[in-house]
């Protein structure tokens, strides 16, 4: 079970890191155009700055929410497996049988 939790968190961490990189790149682009003071450019830069600020807050909220839900799902699954070990073994065997059948068809 810890392996699944780690993989799930790794994927979410990668997504969050990618989004943070996009935000960082957008901030760099804004800094690169800082010397341009034309009306449209200034207006666009202000809108981008507002959107980036909002995106950073939403990203932080989403990260916290994802971590909480993942931890809760792992706890519920762990509790279920401890409370119903034979059902969990049967389900795992069924999934393994199904995957084996699909693989053997090739």
C-alpha positions as CSV (number, residue, x, y, z in Angstrom):
1,X,0.0,0.0,0.0
2,X,2.8,2.5,0.7
3,X,4.1,2.0,-2.8
4,X,0.8,3.0,-4.4
5,X,0.6,6.1,-2.1
6,X,4.2,7.1,-3.0
7,X,3.5,6.7,-6.8
8,X,0.3,8.7,-6.5
9,X,2.0,11.5,-4.6
10,X,5.0,11.4,-7.0
11,X,2.6,12.0,-10.0
12,X,0.8,14.8,-8.2
13,X,4.1,16.3,-7.2
14,X,5.3,16.2,-10.8
15,X,2.1,17.9,-12.0
16,X,2.5,20.6,-9.3
17,X,6.1,21.1,-10.2
18,X,5.2,21.5,-13.9
19,X,2.5,24.1,-13.1
20,X,5.0,26.0,-10.9
21,X,7.5,25.9,-13.8
22,X,4.8,27.4,-16.1
23,X,4.1,30.1,-13.6
24,X,7.8,30.8,-13.3
25,X,8.2,31.1,-17.0
26,X,5.3,33.5,-17.3
27,X,6.8,35.6,-14.6
28,X,10.1,35.6,-16.5
29,X,8.3,36.7,-19.6
30,X,6.7,39.6,-17.7
31,X,10.1,40.7,-16.4
32,X,11.5,40.5,-20.0
33,X,8.8,42.9,-21.2
34,X,9.0,45.2,-18.2
35,X,10.8,47.9,-20.3
36,X,7.9,48.1,-22.7
37,X,5.5,50.8,-21.6
38,X,2.9,50.9,-24.4
39,X,-0.7,51.0,-23.2
40,X,-1.7,47.6,-24.4
41,X,1.5,45.9,-23.1
42,X,1.1,47.5,-19.7
43,X,-2.6,46.5,-19.5
44,X,-1.7,42.9,-20.6
45,X,1.1,42.7,-18.1
46,X,-1.3,43.8,-15.3
47,X,-3.8,41.2,-16.2
48,X,-1.2,38.5,-16.4
49,X,0.2,39.5,-13.0
50,X,-3.3,39.2,-11.5
51,X,-3.9,35.8,-13.2
52,X,-0.5,34.5,-12.0
53,X,-1.2,35.6,-8.5
54,X,-4.6,33.8,-8.6
55,X,-3.1,30.7,-10.2
56,X,-0.5,30.5,-7.4
57,X,-3.2,30.6,-4.8
58,X,-5.3,28.0,-6.5
59,X,-2.3,25.8,-7.1
60,X,-1.5,25.9,-3.4
61,X,-5.1,25.1,-2.5
62,X,-5.2,22.3,-5.0
63,X,-2.0,20.8,-3.7
64,X,-3.3,20.8,-0.1
65,X,-6.6,19.3,-1.2
66,X,-4.9,16.6,-3.3
67,X,-2.6,15.6,-0.5
68,X,-5.5,15.4,2.0
69,X,-7.7,13.3,-0.3
70,X,-4.9,11.0,-1.2
71,X,-4.0,10.4,2.5
72,X,-7.7,9.8,3.3
73,X,-8.1,7.4,0.4
74,X,-5.0,5.5,1.5
75,X,-6.3,5.3,5.1
76,X,-9.8,4.1,4.0
77,X,-8.2,1.5,1.7
78,X,-5.9,0.3,4.5
79,X,-8.7,0.1,7.0
80,X,-10.9,-1.9,4.5
81,X,-8.1,-4.3,3.7
82,X,-7.4,-4.9,7.5
83,X,-11.2,-5.3,8.2
84,X,-11.8,-7.6,5.1
85,X,-8.6,-9.3,4.2
86,X,-10.2,-12.2,2.2
87,X,-12.3,-9.9,0.2
88,X,-9.2,-7.8,-0.7
89,X,-7.3,-11.0,-1.6
90,X,-10.2,-12.2,-3.8
91,X,-10.4,-8.8,-5.6
92,X,-6.7,-8.7,-6.2
93,X,-6.8,-12.3,-7.5
94,X,-9.6,-11.4,-9.8
95,X,-7.8,-8.4,-11.2
96,X,-4.7,-10.4,-11.6
97,X,-6.6,-13.1,-13.5
98,X,-8.2,-10.6,-15.7
99,X,-4.9,-8.9,-16.5
100,X,-3.3,-12.3,-17.1
101,X,-6.0,-13.2,-19.6
102,X,-5.7,-9.9,-21.4
103,X,-1.9,-10.3,-21.7
104,X,-2.1,-13.9,-22.9
105,X,-4.4,-12.9,-25.8
106,X,-1.5,-11.1,-27.5
